[in-house]
Amino acid sequence: MNAPLNARIATHEVENQPPPFAGYNAWSGDAILRATVAREGAGWIADRAMAMGQLVGSERMRTLAELANRFTPQLRSHDRYGNRIDAVEFHPAYHELMGLAFGAGLHSVAWTARDAGFAARAALNYLWNQGENGTSCPVTMTFASLAPLEHEPALAREWMPKIVAEDYDPRPLPLAEKRAVTIGMAMTEKQGGSDLRANTTRAEPAGGGAYALTGHKWFCSAPMCDAFLTLARTDAGLTCFLVPRSLADGTRNVFLIQRLKDKLGNKSNASSEIEFAGTLGWRVGDEGRGIATVIEMAHLTRFDIVIASAGMMRAALNEAMHHAAHRSAFGRRLAEQPLMKNVLADLALEWEAATLTAFRLARAFDRQKSDRHEQLVCRLGVPVAKYWLCKRTPAVALEAMECLGGNGYVEEGALARLYREAPVNGIWEGSGNVICLDVLRAMARSPDAVDALAAEIEPAAKAEPRLARFVAGLKRDLDDRATLETQARRVVEKLALALQASLMVQHASPEAADAFCATRLDARTGAVFGTLPASANIDAILRRAALE
Ligand SMILES: Cc1cc2nc3c(=O)[nH]c(=O)nc-3n(C[C@H](O)[C@H](O)[C@H](O)COP(=O)(O)OP(=O)(O)OC[C@H]3O[C@@H](n4cnc5c(N)ncnc54)[C@H](O)[C@@H]3O)c2cc1C
């Protein structure tokens, strides 16, 4: 009577399916991650990272992620008596995830740590993005909000302690009554989009230092955050404001949520269309300097997207390697089939290069205040990496999904969700072309940023002739000023590959660095994953990438 149900069903035994992929530690099992984080000065985060790694590798995390994305947020514009409440209801799994993320300081360690806070926080965020991605949106915005707020010491004094609090308090209450707050941003308008200069929302002085805002925003994610950085036009021009959802007197600020977006992926995260109608906001930064103020936040969110993308690549690779290790086809495990090994090793190279790039930038953030070189690496490196990693993540997710065959395409598994999630990082916070144009702008305004990146790459190029040749070609492209704008994607891709190759030469195994240079710097190699040359030491690459 107590035999498992499978044993009592006559039709078939379930065989040749992998065991559930859970019960691993995404931190302690990832030797390359641990070495990278230690090298960038944040080895001290190991205990927290261990706890996060265990969570991310647990069945509980999988269940929460699946539930929060299957049962999507619902808009409750009015209560049952017809009063506007402009609330979004989430599945309890979303709130549990938010509690785990904010409770772990995922949003704040960069600001509260004494040393290497950006690299330490990056380790946590990299791990988190292997488990769930929709919650990363409010986490990232809350993390990044502190940069513009530093311009307004009075507002910062009020808000900062509750922004960095390691806690999650979703109650719709005024700041004074909250244990912790989350911050969003509302920039994008229907007619404006990337071109923020076309924004039309107006702000009029309303007394007591407040302004009354009137207008709309076409995209506003995580609308249940406690306050939003937004742009509105005063007589002096576009200005940044902090718009709280609750006012100090206990009433709700006017914040009309018109609709929730029905998105391709990123399902657990609510994204909305909102309207301001006499909505109260407080100025952040100088009047007329709104774009310059919010760009500081965008720089941080772009960096966070780089970290998230590297984590998502790791998640995809893990799923593919786990499946291949346990599934057999045509007489051998997939992990032993030469062509599958080529695909997995190629994915592993992409992930390792992404990870080294992401954490190199984390170090630049940690040191930029006192080191001009790091500041320049940061300025140019962030958009270069944001562009390239966001372009590569959907391709990695697609190929990893294919490694699982039909199982990969089914919603119960993590890869279908990861695949639908993957493109959004390339679209928000600057779409591909906009980011490439930002790279050109950075190079034009700070020509020494190109020198700083060249100095980063030079030692590796001296040791690796293929990189030296690649860099020489890149320099010719950069010198051709007349075609730079039409060629911007080509140039940014090359900048990314040169930086990645230099990091691989310095820090990866000789086998991985050699295969990376052979396939990423040489135009004759394949356009898809799984095209490593016969000379590549695939077994060595896979050994290093495997979870311990
Ligand atoms: C899920 C989701 C959530 C979002 N959440 C928020 C949020 O919380 N807050 C917020 O403010 N915004 C949010 N956004 C908006 C997002 O930041 C914008 O969609 C993005 O900035 C692009 O703007 P757009 O959609 O208006 O496209 P456009 O600006 O119209 O761009 C369309 C295309 O044209 C390209 N392009 C633009 N200018 C040029 C040029 N000069 N040369 C060549 N190509 C160009 C772009 O790269 C893009 O590919 C969200 C978007 C999504 C999808």
The ligand as an ORCA input file, in Angstrom:
! r2SCAN-3c Opt
* xyz 0 1
  C       9.122     46.108    -18.547
  C       9.490     47.548    -18.614
  C       9.526     48.288    -17.453
  C       9.872     49.635    -17.483
  N       9.895     50.339    -16.309
  C      10.169     51.665    -16.348
  C      10.157     52.459    -15.154
  O       9.936     51.949    -14.051
  N      10.384     53.776    -15.243
  C      10.656     54.364    -16.437
  O      10.871     55.572    -16.454
  N      10.681     53.662    -17.581
  C      10.463     52.324    -17.563
  N      10.479     51.592    -18.732
  C      10.672     52.292    -19.978
  C      11.985     52.022    -20.633
  O      13.028     52.607    -19.895
  C      11.856     52.549    -22.068
  O      10.985     51.684    -22.747
  C      13.176     52.639    -22.749
  O      13.939     53.644    -22.159
  C      13.021     52.950    -24.241
  O      12.174     54.043    -24.437
  P      10.930     53.952    -25.449
  O      10.161     52.723    -25.102
  O      10.213     55.209    -25.449
  O      11.578     53.715    -26.864
  P      12.222     54.834    -27.805
  O      12.942     55.832    -27.011
  O      11.193     55.328    -28.748
  O      13.258     53.951    -28.594
  C      12.838     52.977    -29.570
  C      14.083     52.413    -30.238
  O      14.775     53.477    -30.896
  C      16.134     53.475    -30.523
  N      16.633     54.842    -30.562
  C      16.271     55.892    -29.787
  N      16.993     56.981    -30.103
  C      17.822     56.629    -31.107
  C      18.816     57.311    -31.878
  N      19.105     58.588    -31.633
  N      19.475     56.618    -32.830
  C      19.210     55.321    -33.059
  N      18.281     54.638    -32.387
  C      17.597     55.272    -31.412
  C      16.160     52.857    -29.133
  O      17.433     52.266    -28.848
  C      15.065     51.804    -29.256
  O      15.611     50.639    -29.831
  C      10.168     50.241    -18.715
  C      10.139     49.493    -19.884
  C       9.821     48.157    -19.839
  C       9.789     47.360    -21.111
*
